[in-house]
Structures are given as C-alpha cells and as structure tokens.
Amino acid sequence: MAHDNKVVRLAGQKPVSRFSLPVELVRLRDTSGQSLKAVLASFFEQADDSLFALADRAGSNQDQTAYFDAMRELRLRRKAMTVSVLQYVSQAFNELGKFKPARSGGSLEEVDQDSLSLVDHSDLEQQVAIDNLTNRLRNRYQEPVRMLAARIRHLVPQLDLSDDQMPLSPEVICGAISDACTDLDIDIRAKLVVLKLFERLLVDKLSDFYQECNKTLIAAGVLPDMKRAPVGGAQVAPGRSAPKAGGSPAPAEEAPAAEGTAHSHGPSPTFSELSALLHQGETSSAGMAQTGAVLDTDRLMARLNELQGAAPQGEGDNVVPLRQQLQPLLQGPEGKRFSVGQVDSDVINLVSMLFDFILEDRQLHPVMKALIGRLQIPVLKVALSDKNFFNRGGHPVRKLLNELALAAIGWSEKRAGMRDPLREKIEEVVGRVLTEYTDQVGLFEELLKDFGHFMDLDRRRRELVEQRLRDAEEGRARQERASQAATDVIREHTAGRDIPEPVLQVLNEPWTRYLQWVVLREGEESERWLQAKAISERLVWSVDPRPVSSDTRAELLRMIPEVVEELRKALQEISWDPFATDAAIRDLELAHVDVFQKLVTAPVVEDKAPTIENFEVPEAPAEPAETPEQSEPAPEVVDEVTEPASVKPAEISAGVETAAVAEESAEIQSPVASAEWLAKADGLRVGSWVEMARDETRVRCKLAAFIKATGKYIFVNRSGAKVAEYHRDDLAIALQERAITMLDDGLIFDRALESIIDNLRHNRKD
C-alpha cells in the first residue's frame, strides 16, 4: 500500500522535551487522590449530621437558616466540590515548581497604591477562615508534612520548591477547599459555617492520609530510613539516611546534628548529646549528685508530685529558681541529704538552665515570667519521664511553652479593674497543669488545643481590627496624596496671577475637589489627570490672560465657552450642588466680562505668542470671519512697567540667605540616622513586635502596616488599636537612639535550647 504524502508518520517522533513527574510522584498523585476522595466522603457524611444538629440547637432563626442553607448546598454540590478539590491537588502535582496556591488577599507590601480599594468584609472573613484552617493543619501535622516535603524534594532536586508549592501541603489542600467553596450559592454567613466545619471535622481526618502518603514514597524506596525531617526545607543528601529504627546512633553521627542546632536550626540534639556537653563543659552537673542516700527516679517523681501543688511562688513577680525549689526535696531526716542519679541530675540541670533563660528573657513581662515560671516542676517531671522531650520538636509540653510565651510577648499589664482575658487564660492553663498533671502528657495536648482555639479567636478578632485600621490608613494616605496633588496644581497655576476672589473660591473648593476625585479614581499617570491639569491652566488663564497680545481677545472668545462647559461637566461628575454649580458658573462669567473690559485699556505686548504656557491651544480655523473688534486698530503700547509688583532683588537675596541659614541650622540640630539603622528600619517586617518608650513608660506594640503612599509605619498594641506612626527616617533614628527596640518573637524553648548549647560549647572550648 502506497503511503499518501499528506500522512505524517509518528513512528520515531520524539515528544517535546518538558519536565515530567518522576514515577514515584505519579504514583503518589494517584494514590493520594484516592485517599483524599475517601477523606472528603467521610467529611461530607459527618458534615450533614453536624449541620443538622447545629440547626436543631440554633439560638436564632438567622443561625438556623444559615445552617440549613449550608446543609442543602453541601448536599447538592458534594460531587462537584470533591472533583474540584481533586483537580486542584492534581494540578499542584502536574505543575510542580510553577504552581502557586491562590490567595484571596496579599500583604501590604504587594498592594499597588494606585489601584487600592477597600477589602470587602465578606472576602476578609473568608480569607481569615482559610488562613486559620491552613495554620491548624500546618501545626497539627508539622512533622509528617515536613517528612513528605523532604521526600518530594529528594525526588526533584533540580526544583527549588517552597513549602506552599509542595503538593499535598496544607496550603495546597486549603487552597483547593477555598476554590471549591467559591461557587457555593450561599451567603457569606453560611459559607463561613462550611469553612468552620472543614476546620472542625477535616483536621482530624488527615492523620492517616499523611501517613499513607509517606508510606507510598517509602515503599518506592524514597528515603525509607528517614525518621526526622530536616528543618527549613533542606534536602536530605542522597548518600545519607537516618539511623535504623530501634538502633542507637553512634555519637560521631549525632555530633554534627548537635553542632548545627544553634546556628543552622538543624534537628534538636538528643539527651545523650546534651548530657555529653554538660560533662565535657565541666558545668554544675555535679550540683545534685551528692553523697549519701540516692533517690531513684520513681521516688524523685513521687516527691515532685508532693512539691508541685505547694511549690513556692515567690513575692510579687519574683520566681523561685528550680534548684532552690528542689532544696527541701533533697533534705532528709536528721540533717541528712539525698542525692539523685547522674541521668536525673543531668535532666534537672538542663531544665533549670532552660528556665533560667526563659526567666531572664527581656522579651517577657515580669508577670508572664512569674506565670510560666510556675511550670518548672511539671516540666521537670515530663523531662524525667520522657528523655525525648529535649529533641522532639513537636512535644506538646514544648509547644505549649512556646505558645504561652508567644502569646505573652505583646502583653502589657492593664489598669486596675479592667478585665484581661489573655492573663486569665494563661492563669487557667497554669492552674490546671499544677492541679491535674500527674504523669499523663495528654493533659498538655488538651490544654494546647484549648489554648490554640482561644488564640485563634483572639487572633481573628485582632486581624479584623488591624485590617480596618490598615484600610483606614491606606484610604487616608491616598486622600492626602490626592489632596496634595490637587493643591500643587492650583498653586502652580495661580502663582503670580491676579485671580478674582469668587473664581479663587471656585478653584479652592469645587475644582480642588474635582482634581482630588480624578487622582483617587484614575491616578496621577492617567490621561484624565493630564486633561484636568490642562483645564485648570485654561481656567486660570481665562480670568487673567498674560501676556496680552493682539490675538488675546479672539482667543478668549473661542476658549471661554469651552472652559465654562468643562467646568460644568466636571462639577456634575462629582455631584456638586447644582445651585452652587450655577452660582460658580455665574461668578466665572462675570469675571470673564471684567476681563474683556480690562482688555480695552490693557497694554499689548507685541512679538509674544498668544498661547498659554505649558499647554497648546488648538489652532484657529483657516480663514476666520473678521469681527468688529479685530478690524479696529490696536491700542497704542504704553511704556509702563507691565510686571506685577514684586519683592525687590535685595529683599529676595536676603530672604534666600535667611532660608539657607535656617535650613543649615535645622540640619545641624536634627539627628540623622546612619545607613545601618535605615537598613534595619527597611528590614522591619509587618507583624514584628517592638518596645517603644512613651511618656516614661515602655509600650509593646507591633508593626501592623507600612503605607507606601506616605511612607508611614503604623504600630498597634495587642488589641489592634493604633499606638504610633513613624516615617522611615524617624523610625531609624528611634531605633538608633534605643527609643524603639525590636523584640525576638521566635520560639522561646528553641531559643533557650540553642543558648544552652552555645554556652556549653563555649565552656568546653575554655
């Protein structure tokens, strides 16, 4: 059979070269899709029952309607939402390295001031709900998500993947949920109910999902021996694997991990490594190892249980150090003293050093230090019973300490008689630990969950307040910018002009308002703004035409109707009062009559262009009809000074010199920030906490917004209320003069552990 010339043979053709997923990721994409489908099916079944129960217990008809609307829409859109989520997650795999989860809002640094508009309240509510869900997932499944990310990065080392680009990350899954909820035909109240259901029901269903995803890659041979995920998104070297389960790693293998802890934020060191550093550094590890009867761990724990409820709290905000609290515990009958074993002694020393750092940390208010310091005995009991406490980043006790310290960083004591919900909540958490904890770490998990819920609600309230403040500040900044631009235009065109008072009033009130409106709506680079500036110039020239030439009268006759009509249209666009508009037009027409009367006796300057400076007047018709005024002979030129009265040159020179001297003296008196502090001001990120001196007191606040239009840094207190605002140079000077100091809002337990390791290594070198 002869081949037709038009037939293209595909044999031997090579596909277009492009990035293709490794086989392991293809398998992960397919299996995770099936698992996620089952998770969503379980969610929808439980959601229907939950919504019905909520509707039955609703306190108002409005709430009940929202629950029933959400239930009805979820039933109708169940399949479509499932398909939407699966397609979204699949897209994250197929576009690996390019995919970016959609966000409903961006940071203030990414906002274009010229196109800025107020955030819709419903969009803001939905964004906050999605962010809360993302944070819950990220915090709940931090370890399995990081391990999954490490394995994926290991498969595609050529791609630089951020955490939110990682397939199956909390950001991708929550982005898929947000995308699926977009088409729900319900109001924002019911939609928030749906998103809250996802937060309540879905979070607990993803534990097995992430385990199965990791198992899929482990079965494919991807880092099967990895037991701890690298911190910071670092890739695991192909030639190395984690120690085998159940085996104890050699000290030589763990030493590099310990070396990297303080500086490279690597995995936390094990207890054995910390113990080795204690002894090599010749620290006070022998302080508890006394001669005499030895308390074993069980007897030590029993005595700690007795001491826990009656632990001395010190006077005021003072905290009794752990070693001092343990002195009575080691005191035996008849003056005898007990000692503890070497391992228990090391644990006591490490916990004592941890709390020494926490209680000396200037980031915390003394009241909060006193509250957290009451947890020394319970934390010691946890560390004695679980040696992984020091190297397990996700340990509930460590996480609870971090959360308490992070919440307290911006806290300041309220006036007497004022309610303080945060302090009350922390006191409640500490009180429950002291009264309820014996040996069940699950109590800390319960408290962590409860405190996290409290902080989520508090954070959501503060974010709404801060968002309103940002919107107001950004709107005010744009208004100031528009007002300044309009004022500059009026000042530029009226300088040196003899403007009648009624026309000047029109320029300063309705016309300035119109110029501001154009800037706010179109921007200063728009064609509309250029036209408005040109109209301003023509309007001013029409009431004070300079210089006067033989063609000025004809030019005015042609231009005045255009100027009047442009003014009328402009005032109508901004909905100016019609009666005031008519009055303004009448004032302008009277001013034009006066101008024509003055032109009869005005001196004519020959050889001067009859056009206005800085704008081009359209050319007159080719052969204009001759008017009686044009046929009359031009008046004689009067040899008088035609320039307006002005300041004499000597006065100008003296004024300039005086201004120069004043400017120089101002520069000498006002401090100037160095480049180092200007760079620190530029590096201050939104959300950073600072402490500033105000009225002989220290106030803690955080940077809520940087307004690009005005260059202002807006600071708020923990309640979201505005505390201060600074321009860049003023902020740099305040930082330089220590009027503002930056606070470290990092995880306090991790910072304490890093400090201990640094000190122990330093002592070892000495």
Buried (B, 14 or more C-beta within 10 A) or exposed (E): EEEEEEEEEEEEEEEEEEEEBBEBBEBBBEBBBEBBBEBBEEBBEBBBEBBEEBBEEBEEEEBBBBBBBBBBBBEEBBEEBBEBBBBBBBBBBBEBEEBEBEBBBEEBEEBEBBEBEEBEEEEBBBBBBBBBBBBBBBBBBBBBBBBBBBBBBBBBEEEEBEBBBBBBBBBBBBBBBBBBBEEBEBEBBBBBBBBBBBBBBBBEBBEEBBBBBBEBBBEBEBBEEBEBBBBEBEBBEEEEEBBEEEEEBEEEEBBEBBBBBBEEBBBBBBBBBBBBBBBEBEBEBBEBBBEEEBBEBEEBBEBBBEBBEEBEBBEEBEBBBBBEBBEEBBEEEEEEEBBBBBBBBBBBBBBBBBBBBBBEBEBBBBBBBBBBBBBBBBBBBBBBEBBEBBBBBEBBBBBBBBBBBBBBBBBBEEEEEEEBEBBEBBBBBBEBBBEEBEEEBEBBBEBBBBBBEBBBEBBBEBBBBBBBBBBBBBBBBBBBBBBEBBBEBBEEBBEEBEBBEBBBBBBBEBBBBBBBBBBBEBBEEBEEBBBBBBBBBBBBBBBBBBBBBBBBBBBBBBBBEEBBEBBBEBBEEBEBEEEEBEEBBEBBEEBBEEBEEEBEEBBBBEEBEBBBEEBEBEEEEEEEEEEEEBEEEEBEEEEEEBEEEEEEEEEEEEEEEEEEEEEEEEEEEEEEBEEEBBEBBEEBEBEBBBBBBEEEEEBBBBBBBBBBBBBBBBBBBBBBEBBBBBEBBBBBBBBBEEBBEBBEBBBBBBBBBBBBBEBBBEBBEE
